[in-house]
Amino acid sequence: MLQTVDVGRMSVSSYRSQVPAQIMDPLFDIARGLEGARVLHLSATPYGGGVSELLRSAVPLYNDLGVAATWKIISGTEPFFAVTKKIHNGLQGGSQPISPADRLLYEETSRRNADELLADDGFGDYDFVIVHDPQPIAVRSSLDGMKASWVWRCHIDTSEPDPDTWSYLSGFVGHYDATVFTMSGFVPPDLSPARVDIIPPAIDPLSPKNMSLDDRTAHAVLNWIGIEPGEPLITQVSRFDSWKDPLGVIEAYRIVREKIPSLQLALVGSMALDDPEAWAVYATISEESRADPAIHVFTNLTGVGNIEVNAFQRMSAVMVQKSIREGFGLVVSEAMWKGTPVVAGRAGGIPLQVADDSGGLLVDSVPACADALLTLLSDPGLAAGLGAAGRERVRRHFLLPRLLLDELTLLDGLAH
Ligand code: UDP
């Protein structure tokens, strides 16, 4: 049996106070036409990373809108997830060849997951199956002749995939009725499903990670975990993944610290079920930061959860997201929603968020990152202006009801 993720309950109407009516009104309209439909979301991990973050918030809202949604997790061994991580890296432009043995393991595990799905009561009743990212993509190939429309939702930066990896994956994509990418620049040129939609992700303004938190509480949370109150703090929150360039962040911090000796750096990272490389990256970062007590490394395994991330994103003078490749980078919108300026890599979906003089500064190198950090740390007026404009940009474009509106519009189009 595949694991079904238990999610809470949430009312879409509660978002009216935060989200423009131009989004809320059509959302209720489109949902009425889909009432009673059944949707399955299939992904690789219930925690760690943007997809689980998104589904945890979106699934209860589907249900509140009258569209019965379920979220299930495929299962696999560590070697299976080592292969899917290679595929992930290949799609983002890395080149780790996928051997015949890798393919065999990947396809056998996908078939076993497909069999388990078929054995689930009511599997045949789904109207839509939305498959997130490459890990579960091949499940579809073993499940022909069903009434459901199948959507592949790609969350990663596929603008310059390794050709061999993409040619392998595209064989599976061909079985889908529609695909969804975050940006048009991510759509591979030879893609041929019936429908391609462009839908950027979004954050949940009412989740514990993003809800309002008063400064006193946020300070107390950070103080408790060892951040020096009153001294400037910069933070990067992300999975321990080399595409997020944590070592580049440490290098940039060291340059800035020469000018601002009291500066502190926090690297807050999570482990995910489907990311076997995270431990090695974590070990390298810990080694690199050992000699400097002003560098703090935290993980979800030592109790740094949503409220702590909320406090970091709120109380840091600047948030950093120095990604080299980035599907979207929910963390960028999360920080912007709190009015905190961001220094971020000009990669993938990040410039979609940090745009129009809002949210922060984009950078392409370690020295540029250090320069941008210094600029914002030494000009609180500029930092506050970018932060305030960033919050407004997120309100208009990157809050969860807009994502739901886009997704339900796609499902409605597939149904009619
Ligand atoms: N995250 C977290 N704790 C951590 C690191 C990350 O809660 O220690 C969350 C982060 O707040 C964000 C998500 O994981 O909601 C990461 O999503 P993003 O799109 O930025 O990157 P991805 O991991 O999907 O590449």
Residues whose N, C-alpha, C, O or C-beta is under 5 A from the ligand:
A	BS01	UDP	G49 G50 V51 E53 V237 S238 R239 V268 G269 S270 N300 V304 V309 F328 G329 L330 V331
